[in-house]
Amino acid sequence: MSSQSDSPSDQRDAMQQRHEEAANEVLPEHTDPYIGGDFTAVAGEETFETIDPTTGEVLASVGRGREADIDRAVEAAWSAFEGTWSEYGAGRRQRVLTAIAETIDEHADELARLETLDNGKPVSEATIDVRGTAEQFRYFAGLVRGDSGETMAEGSRYGQVIEEPYGVVGQIVPWNFPLLITSWKLAPALAAGNCSVLKPAEQTPLSVLRLAELVDDVVPNGVINIVPGYGEEAGAALTGHPDVRKVAFTGSTAVGKQVMKSAAEHVTDVTLELGGKSPVVVFPDVDTRKAVALVSSAIFYNTGECCEAGSRLFVHEDVADDVLDGLVAAIDDMTIGDPLDEETDLGPKVSGEQVERTMEYLEQAQDEGGQFLAGGDRPDDEALAGGCFVEPTLIEGLDHDSGAVQEEIFGPVLDVFRWEDYDEMIELANDVEYGLAGGVISEDITQANRAARDIEAGYIWINSYHDLVPGLPFGGYKQSGIGRELSADTLDHYRQTKTINLSLR
Ligand code: NAD
């Protein structure tokens, strides 16, 4: 371990060495697509590199899946569906889902460290992700048996309504919660009786490939297929595939629109979890210390790379100075650094490309007269110079129409607005294309509920944030998506209703 008295280059070397050692311990053995229960080379024999965003070093070369690999995976999935999986009753599916959850728990530490290496998130947060991943499989295992369809006796007819799986579904996952969002997709798909072809994000394929290695013994061959690759190649081949009966996508709104178009070709059902630009509203009656902690976590958790991040703060004028001073102090206290260190609060962003994107927004905000109350640059710390770090940033004074306010930065950047008139504040809070989430901080429950109703978004936290519980549906209004995940309704997105009308005459 390096200490504060070491020179920046010593600290950097020590961090690099720690990452190399961790990589030796936790990298998956296989980095080719997992198809039909085997890891096999991609048809084109090409690879792409996945980078550790803390050190800038290459972690692994990964098979670059394209259309031919997607075709093979879809075929393997249908073969598994028709051969075995569709014969599995609810009890057997429940046992498989439970076994996946237990396997994840047994390997939680290794999976968390792998996620930290590939994504850059602090290991304390990766550990929460892994726990949540196992919890998803357990939650849907619990739902499997509750489903027995409906019947109706009506005059001379007898009706049965049954829910059938689609067969093979295509699932696309982003880089911000690689393992967790994989579980949001796979658990309900398998619970509903489908086989899956899943494409992880090109920036972060490793934890999902490791998961495939780990569950190989407990999931029948071909039920889960993982094809790493780029969005425009493997991703587009999957969303437009004629034999994929349902597409589930999480990612940006721009790509979500392309996914819808591509799925339209074969009238394939689609659910989308897209971007957000969520408001957090602070009322004047708050305990400002609590409010600061909540606002800070709403934006800075996972380095701001959360679709639900509370990235626009609406703070009442009466408490604005206290809350903003508190936020500046909280930012000063943050430990920015090696995400493998348990004490780290803020790790690097996932990639150089994402750093550039954030920096472009910060420059734009500067040009448009934004006042930077904190941050606004890359950290001035040579020890971190090789990684994708960006300072936690507070900006006040921007026009609400500014690009940095309207668009998703997906980084540790909070836009601040003061308010006095409730109606004007709500109008601004809703004046974005997104509607994924929002936060309300107030001790007055009636007032807080009113604001929760008035914010146009699919998920509102009152006096908490990021707390996603299996059973409470998560998904967006407006351009933040279609459909809900994490809840019993999600099963309905993975099956189709069949009515059998039997004449008794
Ligand atoms: P992205 O949309 O670029 O990529 C997401 C996934 O889609 C990746 O696996 C990528 O390879 C794939 N993809 C890209 N182009 C594709 C195409 N043409 N066809 C099919 N697949 C394609 O987004 P990102 O940069 O990976 O993730 C960040 C974005 O995702 C943010 O905007 C964020 O808000 C959003 N997001 C939303 C949620 C949610 O639950 N609503 C969760 C996480 C991330």
Boltz pocket constraint, residues with backbone or C-beta under 6 A from the ligand:
constraints:
  - pocket:
      binder: B
      contacts: [[A, 172], [A, 173], [A, 174], [A, 175], [A, 176], [A, 177], [A, 181], [A, 199], [A, 200], [A, 201], [A, 202], [A, 229], [A, 230], [A, 231], [A, 232], [A, 234], [A, 235], [A, 236], [A, 239], [A, 250], [A, 251], [A, 252], [A, 253], [A, 255], [A, 256], [A, 258], [A, 259], [A, 272], [A, 273], [A, 274], [A, 275], [A, 276], [A, 306], [A, 307], [A, 308], [A, 408], [A, 410], [A, 436], [A, 480], [A, 481]]
      max_distance: 6.0
